[in-house]
Amino acid sequence: AHLKHKQRQNKEIIVCSTHFKAMLTMQSEEQRLRQLCYLLPKLRGLSEEHGDIPLFIGCDFNAPATAFGDFFPYAYQSMMNGKYLHDVLKMFLDPQNKNTSTQQEEKEKEKELSIAQRCIKQHDFSKDGKMAQNVVELLKAKNCEFGYGLQLKSAYCFGEYDGKKYGDNPLFTCYSPFDNNHFGIDFILFDERKAKVQVTQLLSTPKEKSLLMPNWEYPSDHLAVMASFKI
């Protein structure tokens, strides 16, 4: 949706609500990548068409932001750390491109990496080398090799609640009774574009994974996530 402020017509935003392919499998992950390759360039185009206005995305992504068991979140990382993921995958697929940094230089670089980027760096891609190759080829074919032309951020990584700064996505937002597991798969993402966007409030989420849902307090298998923004 393209929304305009009723009184201040120069205030415009693009808002999107979406739902991605389910299942934590590599086959489903490739489908999510294809969905991203279709959706995000279109949203970027809409934003640019109206003067690079801010973009907001609420999504049930159906995949976590970080590795879970043998599952690696290629789709999420391609969206949030596209260039970094591309560089790491190319290095894995072509070992001759590995740099010769000293241990000290590597330690300094490690300090600068975000939590999400550390997830990429620490993953053993040899477990699913074929998938890594598929990801590189798919993103290249869709002209999304270095990301999707966006600078997306997660609201829960850049906001605060009751004066406390958040620095990561919720511990979990969904409970799966099929395998008795909790997953963080629901996100509020935004791209400031040419505006300045500030996350001012966040809906708090439970901190204990012992919670079984649905229940009387949380009548869904998903928790609500909510953010307030100031533009």
N, C-alpha and C positions, 0 to 999 in steps of 0.2 A: 504494500500500500504506500502511496505517496501522500503524505500528510502535510497540511499547512496550518500554522497557528491562526486562530480566528481573528485576533487583533493585530498581530505582527506578521504580515504576509511574507516578510523576508525570512521567517523562520520555517524551514522545511526539513523533513526527514523522510527516509525510506524505512519502512518496518516490514519484516518478513517473519512468518511463523512456518516452521517446516518439520518434517518427520523423515528420518532416514531408515534405510534397510536394517532389519533386525538380525540378530545372531552374531556371536563372537567367533566367526570363522574367517579364514582368508578369502573365501569366495564372496562372502558378504562384504568384506572390507573392500574388495575390488569394486563391488557395486556401489558402495558409499563414495568411493573415489570418483566413479563416473557421475554420480549424482552431484558431487561438488563441482566437477568440471562443467556441468551443465548450468547449475544454479548461480555460482558465485560470479562468473563473468557477466551474466545477465544483470545481477544486482549492481555490480560495478558500473555497467553501462547505464542503468537507470540513474544512479547517483551522478555520474558525469553529465548525463543529459540535462540535469537540473542544476548544474553548477557545482558539482562535487559536494553534495549535501551529505550530512551524517547518515550512516546506515546501521540499523539495529536488527539482529537476528535472534529469535527465540527458537531453540530446537531440541527435540528429542533425538539425539544423535545416535542412540542405540549402540554406542561404543565408548569406552572410557578414554580419558585424556592420557593415561599412562599405561605402561605394560601390565598385563595381567596373565600370569602363568606364561604360556608360550605365545600368547597373543600380543602383537605389537600394534599400536594405534597409528598405522600409516596415514589414514584419512585425516584424523584430528591434527597430527603433526604437519601434514602437508598444508593444512589450512592456517595453522598458527606459527609454524616455523619452516615455511616452504623452502627458502634458500638454504637454510642450515641442513634440513633433511636431504635435500638434493646433493649437497656437497659430501655429506657422510656416506650416502648410498653410492655415489660415483667413486668415492675412495675405496669402499668395500669391493665394488665390482671391478675396479681397476687398481690393484695394489701398487702399481708403479707410480701412481699419483700421490702416494702417501708422502707427507712432508717429513722433514728430519728435525723437528723441534727438539730442543733439549728438555730434560725432565722439569727443569725450573720453568721454562716457557709453557710447558703443558700445564703445570700447576697454576700459573697465572691465568691461563685461558680458562681453566676449570672454574676459577672463582667468578669469572665474568658470565659463565653460562647460566641461563635460567633453569629452573627445576625441570621444565619441559624439555629443554635442550639436553640436559644431563640424561634424561630418559632415552634420548636418541643415541647419545654417545656411548652409553653403557650397555646398549642392547647387543646381543650376539646375533648378528644377521646371518651367520652361517647356518643357524637353525632353520631359516626359511629363505635361503639365498634365491630360490626361484621367484618368490614373492617380491623380493627387493628388485629383481630384474624386471618383473611385470610392472611394478610401480613406476620405475624410471621410464619404461617404454610407453606406458599409458599416459603419464603426465606430459611426456614429450609430444606424443601424437595429438593430444588435446591442446597443445600450446600453453600448458600450465606447469612447465618444467620447474620454474622458480617461484611457484606460488600462483595466486589467482589475481594479481594486481591489486590486492587489498592489504591493509595493515590491521588485521582483526585482533581484538583483545577480548579476554573473558572478563565480564563485569566483576565476578567474584575474586578475580586476581588483582583488581585495581580499585576496589571500593572499600567501604568501611561500614561497620554496624555497631551502634552504641559507643562510638568513639574509637573502636578497635579496628585497626587496619587488617583487611583480608589480603592474603598473598597467595591463595590457592583456591581451586575449585572445591565445592562441597565434598566431604568424605564419601558420601553416597547420595543418590537421589532416587534409586530404584531398588526394589527387592525382588529377586527371582525365586519363587518357591520350587521351581523345577530342579535347581541345583543348590538351593539354600545359600545363595550368595547376594551380596550387596554391591551395586555398581554406581559410579558417578557418571551418568550418561546424558544429563540434561544441562544445557548451557544457555546463557545469555551473552551474546557476542556483539561487539560494536566496532565500527571504524569511524574515527572522527572526520576523516577526509580533510577539508579545509577549515572546519570549525574546531572549537575547543570543547570537548565533552568531559564532564566530571561525574563520576559515580558518587552519589551522595548517600544512598541508603540501600541496604540489602536485607532480604528476608533471611533470618537465621535458619539453619538446618541442624538436625540432630547430630551429635558427635559420636554416638555409640552404634556399632553395627549389629547390636543384639536385637534391634527393633524389627519386628515382623509386620509386614503390611500386605493387604489393607487391615486397618483396625479402626476402633471408634474415633481415635484422634486423627488418624491419617487414612481416610476412606478410599485410597487408591494405592496401586502398587508403585506409584511415583510420588515423590515429594514435590511440592510447589517451589519454584525458584522465582525470585522477583527482585527487581532493581529499580531505583529512582535515579534519574540523570538530570544534570543541569547543563544546558547548552549556552 
